[in-house]
């Protein structure tokens, strides 16, 4: 027994020594190449290695902190030269699965938030945005010229991770996803080359970047089309208290909502979601127009949702006011340093209309299960009115980008399920709550559903994650991975596998 313990200890020490040698070699290479880095034990390291989801903390082998495209290229070359080191780009650092830190220990993290400049060409309306810019900063700069592109409303989220895998927000039903506004990107590939990607330059890479881009290189600069923002947007809520306690009422209400969306009742100018938590069920919306237009748009729907249902909290804003309304942050123009922390587990779904039996099962789970399965925790579900015939998202041809969910009827709703701890660690038995909830949907839908990687579930096995995130795009993505990164330099636990 003593011999076995001694051998095990020796093996552990040898493995640790090998890791330390690799880290030292990586540090030396970055130093010799002149790449700025964060040093363990410093304030910079603490900020750069911070995990948004405190349930998933990982330790990088090294952190590069580039300020130029050439720094990014040299950092990638160092990882290749040292060997056995995976490379991960980190923009805003809000990955639900901590994929910006690699999703595991030992990656070279390329922290991009020192590269966050935003410039607008007022003649063409094209915005050039460095990959480390955060959404609040992007909006702040562009609104100075009365323009923006479609993106989310969380000001601390990084533009690059957001765009690479979708980029949904309160302008998406009207204007599409963030990736739909991208017209070009500058990318560092696994072989250390810097290339341009657009519909005319490296078009296959550009296709892949818009939906699965973290698998193929490090985007250092984006170019986006922009639109002239409307003078007025209108925020509102619709409270639905009976939906929280009565499963029959909830199932009927969900059926009415999905019928309205699928039949084209929701106009293009409307952006809306259903929020449910332990205190309320509420529709929340941002209408791109004035309050009169908003009320006219909702008038056919509200009587179908229950007696006496009305819009409340109606507020007209300018564009930036609408952004602030759903930002849930006192600070909008967010730049480095920025640290936000939560402890949670999240899942996602994308579905079409739900059959009656699935609606009833979902409603019964919603009304009864949280009281016992999530007692003492902070849970919520968001159901975004995503698709339908008037959605800008589903009007984009399905083969134009690698993003998989473009069908007006099959892809009506985008769901986020989130369950967090107020204090301390997330409980080991807590995962069953959201896993069970998602199962109430998927058991009745066969494989006619998907998931959204921007709400990544790290407990999915790699093969399954690829299937549900990318669906019909996966075979082509795997071929491109084989072509551009066969050795999987850009890797995380749910990364796309190269084709065999």
N, C-alpha and C positions, 0 to 999 in steps of 0.2 A: 504493500500500500504506500509506504514512504517513497519507494522508487517511482511509482506512478505519479504521485503528487510532485515529486522533484522534476520529473520529465515534463509534466504539464506546466509547472512554473517556468522552467527553462524555455519552453516553446512560447509562452506568453511574453516573456522578457525579450526573446528574439524578435517576435512580431512587433512589439513596441519599438524596439531599436530600429527595425527596418522602416517603420512609419516615420520615426523621427529623422532618419537619414533622408528620406524622400522629402520631408518638409524642409529640411535644411537645404537640400539641393534646389528645391523650388524657390525658396527665399533668395538663395544666391543668384539664381538665374534672373529673377525679377529685378534684383538690385543691379546686377551687371547690365541689364537691358535698359535701366533707367525708368522702370515702371513704378509709379507711386504705389505704396502699399499701406495697409493698416497693420500695426504691430500688436501682438497679443499683450494685454495688460494696459493698453492705452484707452482713452476715451473714444477715439475713432474706432478701435476694434469693438468696443462694447456696443456702439451704435450700429456698425456694419454687420456684426454677427447676431444682432437682435432678431428674434423670431416673433412675428406678429401673433401667431398661434402658439401660446406658451406651452401647449401640450406637446409640441414637436420642436424641440431645441436640438440643433446640430452644431458641431464644431468643424469649421473649415480647416483644410490643410494650410491655406494661405488666402489672403484677401487682397486682390489687386484693386486699386482705386484710381482708374485712369482718368485723365482729363483730355485726352486726344484719341482719335481713331487709331493712330499708330501705337499708342500704349495698349489698346485692346488687342491689336494684332500681335504685339510682342508677348503679351501675357499668354495668349493661345499657343504661341510657339514654345514658350517655356514649359507649358504642360506637356506638349508633345515631346520635347527634348528630354524632360525628366522621366517620362513614361509612367504609365499606371495611375495617372491622375485625371479625374474627370473634371470638366469645366462647366460652370453654371453662371449664367448672367443673372444679376439681381438689379431690378429697376426700383420699384417702390417698396418691395419686400412684403407684400400683403398676401402672398400665396397661402391659401387655407391649409395646404399640406407642407408648407415650408420648402417648396421646391426651389425657391430662390436661394436657399442655402444648400441645395443639392438633394434634399429629402433623405440625407444620410450624412454621416461624418466623412471628412477627408477630401472634400472637393476644393478645387481652386475656384473661389467665388470672385467674379468680376463685378464689383459694385459700381454701378453706372451713375449714381446720383450726383456726382460732380459734373456730369455732362447733362445739363438741363436747360439749355438755351432754347428759346422759341422765337422764330422770326416769321413774319408774314410778308409776302410779296403782294402789295396792294393792287398791282396791275393784274396779276393772274389769279389772286385769291388762294395761292398755294402756301400753306404753312410748313416750314421746315422745323422739325421738332427733334431735339436730341433725346435719346432713349431713356435718360434718367429723369426727365421732366415728370412732374406729378400733375394729375388732372386739374387740380385747383390752380396751379401756376399756368398751365396751358390756357385754361378758360380766362384767367385774369389778363394775360397778354393779348389774346385774340379779341376779347370784347372791347379793347381800346379802339379797335377798328370796326366794331359792330359786327364781328364775324365769329364763327365757331364751327366745329364739326361735331358729329354725333358721338357722345361718349357718356360714361357714368358720372355720378355726382359725388362720389367719395373723394374729397380733395387730396388725400394723401396717397391714393393709389397711383402707381407708376404707369405711364402711358404705354410702355412697350409690352409688358406682360398682359395688360388689359387688352391691347389691340391684337396681339399675336394669336389669341384664342377666342376672340369674339369682340367684346367691348359693348356690353348692354347697358342701357340707362333710360332715363325719362325723356329721351328724344328718339329712341330706337324705333318705335312703331311709326313715327312720322318720317324719320330720316335714315333708318338702318343702323347697323352696328358700326363701331369705330373702324373696323377693318374694311368696311365698305367705302370709306372715305380715303383710304390709303392709295396713293398713285405711284409710290416708289419708296425704296428703302436702300440704305447702304449697309452691307452685311460683311462681317468677318467670318469666313468659313473655316472648317476644321483643318484645311491644309495651309492656313495662314494667309490666304489671299483676301483682298478686299474687293468686293464686287458690288455692282448696282443691280437692283432687281426691280422690274416693272413689267408691264404688259409687252414691252418691246425688248427689254434686256433681261436675260435669264428668266423668261416667263414662267417656267416650271417652278423655279425657286419662289418666285413671287406668288404663284398660286398656293404653294405650301405654306409660306409665311402667314398667309391670311386664313388662320384656323388652327395651325399646328406648328407655328414658327419656332418655338423653343427647341425643337428637335434638330434644326438644320444649321444653326450658326448664331452669332450674336448680332442682332440689329443694333447699329449705333446711331442711325439717323432715320427718321421717318419723314415722308412728304405727304401731306394730306390736302385734299380739296377742302374748301370751307364754304359755308353758306352765310348769307346775310341773315342775322337773327331777327325774329319778329319783334315788333314794338312791345307786344303784351303777351304774357302767358298767364294762365290762371290755375292756381293750386286749389285742391278741394279734398274733402273726405266724405265718405258715406258710411255711417255707423250701422252695423248689422248685429245688434246684441243677441237676437234670438238664434242666430247662426252658431253662437258659441256654446249653447246649452241643449239644442234640440237637433238631433242627427237627421231627422226627417226634413226639417226646415232647411238645414244646411245642404243636404243632398239635392233638394229641389232648387234651392238658390244657385248652386253650382251648375246645375243643368240649364237653368235659364241664362246664366252668364255665358256658358260655352256656346249655347245656341245663338245668342246675340253676336258673339265674336265670330263664329264660323259663318254666319249668314251675311256678314258684312255690315252689321248694325253699328259697329264701332268705327267711327270715321278716322281717317288717316291722322288728323290733328290731335287725336286723343292718345294719351299715354297713361296707363293705369295698371295697378296691381292690387291683389287682395292680400292683406296682412292678417295673420292670426297668431295670437299668443295667449298667455294665461289670463289676460285681462280684457281682450277685445277681439272682434272680427270687424275689419274695416276696409273698404275700398279707398285707395289713395291715388290721386291722379294729378297730372299736369297737362292741361289743355293748351295747345299752341294757338292762342287767340284770346278774346276777351270773355268775361263771365257770361255774357248773353249767349255767345256761341257755345260755351261749355254747357249751359243749362239746356239749350236746345238739343245738343248731342246726347245728353243723358236722359232727356224726357221720355223716350220710348222704353228705356231700360228700367228705370226706378220702380214703376208700378209692378213689374214682374218679380221684384226682389222682396216684396213684403208690403204690408199696409203701413202707410205713413213714413216710408223711406224717403229721405231727402238729402241733398248735398248740404254739407255744413263746412264751416271754416273756409269759406270761399275767399280767396285773396288774389287780386291782380298784381302782377309784378312785371318789371322789365326782365330781360333774359337772365341777368346775373342774380336778380332776386329770386327767380325760380330755381337757379342752381343752389343758392344758399338755403332755400326752403327744405331741400332734401339732402343737404350736405351733412346735417347733424354735427356740425363743427363750427366753433367760433372763428377758427382760422381757415381762410379759403386759399390764399396764395401760399401754399405749403412748399417749402424748399428744405434742403438739408440744414441742420439735423432734424430728423423726425422719427419718433418712436411711438408706436401705438401697440397695445397689447390686449389680447383676450385669450381665454382658455376655453376651447370649444371643439365640437365635432360637427361637421356639415356634410350634407349630401345634396344631390341635385336630380332633376328629371326634366326631360322635354317630352311632352305627349300631345296627341290630338284630343279629340272629344272622348270623354270617358263613358263607357256603357253604364246603364242604370245600376247594374249589380256592383260595379266597381265604385261608382259614386256613393252608393249606400254604405259599402264597406269602409271606404275612406272616411266618410262622415262619422260613422260610429267610432272608429279609431280616434279621430280628431276630438270628439266630444268626451270620450271616456278615458282614453289611455294616459294622456299627460298628467292627470291628477295623481296617478300612482307611479308611472314609469319615470317621470321627470320632476318629481316633487323636490322642491328646494333648488331647482335650477332655472336658468333663463332660456326658454325655448321660443322659437318662432318659426313660422312658415310664410314665405312670400311666393305668391303665384302671379307672375307677370302675364298680362294680356299681350302675348308675343306675336301671334300669327294672324291668320284670317286673310281674306282677300284684299283688305286695305293696308296691310302691313308692308312697310318699305323693306323689311327683312326678307319676306317671302316673295318679293317681286324680283329679287336678284336671281339670275339663272343658277341652278344648283351646281353646275360644273365651273362656274366662274372663279370660285375660291374653294379651298379645302374645307371650309366650315360646312358642316354636314346638314344643318337643319333649316331648310328653305321651303318646305312644302306648306302652302296656305292652310291645309286641313290637317295633315298629319302632325304639324308642329304648331299647335295653337298656344300652348302654355309652356313657360319656363318656370321651374320651381326651385326654390332654395329652402332646404330644411336645415335649421341651425339650433344646436343645443349646447349651452355654455354653463360653466360654473361661475357663480358669483365670487366665491373664494376658494382657494386651494386647488387641488388637482381634480381633473375630470374623473369620475368613478369608472372603475374597470367594467362594471356591468351597465354603464350608461349607453353604450353603443347600440344595445338591443332596441332602444326606443326609436331612433331614427331608422335603423335597419328594418324594423317591423313596419314602420309607417310606409316606407318606400315599397315594401313587399305587398302592401295592400293595393297599390297601384299596379305593379308589374305582374303580379299573378294573374291579372285579368287581361293583360295586353300582349301576351306572348312576347315577341321581340320587337314589337312595334312601338319603341320608345328609345330615348337616348339619355345621355348625361352631358353636363356642361363642365369642361375642365377648369374654367375660372372659379368654379365652386368645387374644387377637387376633393375627392374622397380617397385618402391615402390607404384605406384598408382594402381597396380593390386590388386583386391580383393584376399583374402587368398585362397579361393576355386579355383579361376581361375589360380592363380600363381602356385599352386600345379600341376594342370593339364598340363600347358604348359611347366613347368620346367622338369617334371619327366615322363610324359606320361605313357608308359606301365609299368614302374617300380613302379608307385605310390601305387597300392594295397599292394604289398609286403612291401614297405616302411612304410605304415600306420600300418601294422601288427607288424612290428619291433618296431615302435614308441610305440605302446600299450604295448609291452613286456618290452622295455628298459626304457621308460620314460613316463609312462601313465599320470603323473601329469603335464607334459610339463614344467619341470624345465628349459630345454634348449628350449627357446621360442623366437621368433621374429615375427613380424606381418605377414610374409609369411611362417612360419614354418609348417612342415607337421603335420597334425592332427592325433592323434592316432585313429586306427580303433575302431568302436563302438562295 
